[in-house]
Amino acid sequence: MELEIDKIEEKWENLMVSLEQMIGKRPDDLNAVLFLIGVQELGKGHRFFTKEEKQDLMHIAICKVLSFSGIYELEGLDQEGWPHWKLVQQLPFVNTVEQEKLLKAHVIEYFEQEVW
């Protein structure tokens, strides 16, 4: 999955506009979008989440989007219905800017394949 940085930013902006129309508020940043993906993947709808659960939701989202590159694989659900992932391929060594680019590209792919 190689998207040029200009294409990523253009598609990211389009995604932000679509999400704003869908949820009535523009997500603040990548973390907000990852949180939304985590809630979607958990599949329990809108409810109050503890701080720890919010961190878990972000982890679920990161694992889900990075699964498109084969980095994570779904192991299954626990007794409470929370997905658990295992690392099957080492994460590429990237700096913060490259990490954000990689996550944005995979988030875009997630919405193109799983949502729209």
N, C-alpha and C positions, 0 to 999 in steps of 0.2 A: 504494500500500500504506500505508494509514493505520490504525495500531492505537493505541488510547489507551494511555498509559503504564501504567495499572493492568492492562490486558489483556496488555500485553507482559510485565510482571513475573509475572503469573499463568501465562502460557504458558511463560515462561522457567523458572519453578520446576518446572512439569510436565515440561519437557524435561530438566532436570537430574535429576529422579527417574528418568525413563526411561533416560537415559544411564547413571546409576549402576547400574540393574538390568542393563543390557546389557553394560557393561564391567567391572562389579564395583567401581567407584570413582567417586565423584562428581567431575566436573571442577572444578578450582579456580576457574576464571573464564572469561570470554569468550575469552581467548587460547587456553586449553586446548581449548575447543570448536572454535575456528578451526583449530587444529592437527589435530584429529581429522578435520575436513572436508577439510583439505588432503591428509591421508593417504588418505582415501576417494577423493578426486578423482584423485590420482596413480595409484591402482589397483595398487600394487605390494606391498600387504600390509604386515605389521608387519616392520620391520627397523631397524637402527641408522641414524640420520640425523645428519649433521654439523650444527654450529651454523648454517652457511650454508644447508644444505638445509632445516632447520627454519624459517628465515626465509622461504625460498622457498615452503614449504608454507603458511605463514600468508598469504603474498601470493596464492597460488593460491586459498585459501579466501575471502579478501576479494573477489577478482575474481569468483569463482563466485557468491557470495551477492549481490553488487551487480549481477550480470548480470540478476537478476530485475527490476531497475528500468531496464535498458538502459544502465547506466553503463559496463559492460565487455562485450566480445564476445570469444568464443574465436577465436583466430587459427588454432590448430592445435597439434600436438604436435611437439616436437623429436625428433632421432634417438634420444634416450634415453627418450622417452615422456613427457617433462614438458610439461604444457599451458602455452601462452603466450597471454596475453590482451592486448587493446588497449583503451585508453580511448576510448570513442566519445561520451561526454557528460561534461561537467565535473561533478565532485563538488559537491554543494550545500555552500555555506559553512555549516558548523555548528560549534558549540563541542564540547568533549570530551563533555559529557553527551548532547548531541543525536547525536553521532557514535556513541556506545555504543548509544543507543536505536535508531538506524537499523540498525546492525549486528545487534543482537539481533533486531529485527523480521525482518530478512532471513535470519538463521540459523534462526529458527522456521519461516519459509516454506520454507527449504531442506529441513528435516527433514519438514515436512508434504508437500512435493511430491516429494522425491527418495528419502526413506528409508522412511517409514512406509507 
